[in-house]
Amino acid sequence: MAKDVFPPTDRIIEDRVFQQLMQQGAALRELRFEQCTFERCDLSSADLGRSRFTECTFIGCDLSLVKLVGASLQQVVFRECKLMGVDFSVCSEMLFHITSVDCPMDHAVFEKRVMPRTRFTRCSLQGAVFEEADLQDAVFDDCDLTDAVFAGTDLRRADLTTVRGARIDPRGNDLRGTAFSVEGALALLSVFGVEVR
């Protein structure tokens, strides 16, 4: 996504498909995309600060360590994308909504992010930070939450029935109405030193 791909005069880019763009570490700030699709693009470590993505889809892209300070993600879908170490907590709060399917998102940061009804499907979220996040009615479908951090997190009515590796302290998180598998519910007791045999 160099200047020849997005001329400086292009402020709104609509209904376009971008394939195999290799822009690792590029400065791509303050661009606006609406209903665009990105396929097999490498935007790892790129600076997308203050850019806006509305109803966009990323498929098979590498967005690891992408910088999103002030970026707006509104109804954005990530499919089979690498999102390792991405700090979503610095995104614009306005209308923030993402859906992730089959994505490695280890060590992603969602601290203080308001994201009710967010859906993660078959994602690896090992070491991800959800501290003080609002995840009401969120669905974690077949996700790996090993070493994920939940502290002061609102998980009311969230669906965690098919997660693996989650260790959530019920004393420091709002779990009212949260759905767990039997194994997950028993794991909640581990913080009290209870051993179930």
N, C-alpha and C positions, 0 to 999 in steps of 0.2 A: 504494500500500500504506500508506495512512494509518491512523490509529487506528480509523477506522470500518470499514476493510477487515480489519484484524487487531486485535481488541480486546485490551487488555492481559492479559486472563485467558487468551487463546489462547496456549498454549506449544507445542503440537504441531498443525501444520496438515497434514492428510493428504488425499491423493486429490482435490485441487481443481484446477480450471482457472482461471487468472487471465488476462483478456484486456484489452489496451490500458490497463494501469495506468500513469499518468503520475506518476512519483515521483522526478524528477530532483533530486538533492541531498538527498533525504529521509534522516532518521536511522531506520534499520530494523534496529537491533541486537538480537542475542540472540533471534531468531525461529527456529523449527524447522519445516522443511518435509520431508515424506516423500511421495514419489511424486506430486509436483505438477507441473503444466505451466504455463509462463508463455508467453503468445503476444502478440507485438507490444507488449511493455511497454517503457517508457522508465525505466530505473533508472540512467541515466548519473550519475556522481558521487555516487550514493547511498552511505550508510555501512551496509554489511551485516556489520559487525564482529561476530564471535562468533556469527553465525547459522549454522545447519546445514542443508545441502541434501543429502538422501539420495535417490538414484534419481529426480532431478528432470530435466525437460527444458525448455530455453529455446528458443523458436522465433521468429525475427525480432525479437529484443529488442535494445535499445541498452543495453549495460552498460559503455560506455566510461568509463574512469577510476573505476569503482566501487571502493570501499574494502573490502578483504576481510581486515583484520587479525584473525587468530584464527578466521576463518570456516572451516567444514568443507564440503568439496565431495567427496561420496562417490558415485561412479557418476553423475556429472552429464553431460548431453549438451547441447551448444550447436549449434544449427542456424541458419545464416543470421543470426547475431548479431554486432553490432559489439562488439568487446572491445579497442578501441584503448587502449593504455597501461595495461592492467590489471596490477597487481602480484600475481601468484599466489604469489610467494615468501613472502608474509606469512600465507598460509593455514595452518590446522592441518595438520600432517603426517599425522595419523592417517587411514588409508584413503583418502588423496587420490587421486582418479582422475577425469579428465575426457576427453571425446571431443568433438572440434570438427569440424564439417562446414560448408564454404562460409562461413567467418567471416573478416572482416578483423580481425587481431589484431596489427597493427603496433605495435611498441614495447612489447609485453607483456613482463613480467619473470617468468622461471622460475628465477632464480638459486638454486642449491643445492636445487632441488625434486627429490624422489625420485618419479619418474613412469615406471617401466618399463611397456612395452606400451601407452603412450599412442598414440592415433591422431589425426592431423591430416589431413583430407581437403579438398583445394581451398581451403586457407586462405592468406591473405597474412600472413606473419610477418616483414615487413621490419623490420629494426632490433630484433627481439626478442632478449632476453638469456637465454641458456641456460648461463651460466657456472656450472661445477661442478654441473650438473644430472645426474641419473641417468636417462638415456633408453635404457636397454638394451631391445632388441626393439621400440623405438618405430617407428611408420610415419608418414612424411611423404609423403602421396600427392598429387602434383600441387600442391605448395606453393611459394610464393615466399619464399625465405630470404635475399633481398638484404640485405646489411649486418647480418644476424643475428650475434650474438656467441656463439662457442663457445670456451671456454677451460677446460681441466680438466674437460671434459664426457665422460661415459661414454656412448658411442654404440655399444657392442658389439652386434652383430647387428641394428642399426637398418636400416631400409629407406629409403634416400635416392635410389632409382633414378629418380624422376620429379620431383625438386626442381629449382628454378631459382634461380640467383644465390648458391648456397651457397659460401662461402670458409672452409674449415675447415683449420686448421693441424694436420697429422698429428703434429707434434712435441709438441703440448700437449693432445691429446685422445686418448681410448682408442677406436680405430677397428677393433679386432679383429672380424672377421666382418661389418663394416658393408657393406651392398650399395650400390654407386654405379653410375650409368650410365657409359659410356665417357667422356662429356664431363665428368661430375663427378669421375671418377678422375683425368683429366688436370688438372682445376682444382687438385687437391691438390698437383700439382707446381709450381704457380705460386709458392708460398712459397719454393721453392728457386731461383727465377729461371730455371727450365727453360722453354724455349719449344718447343712441339711443333707441327710443321708438317705 
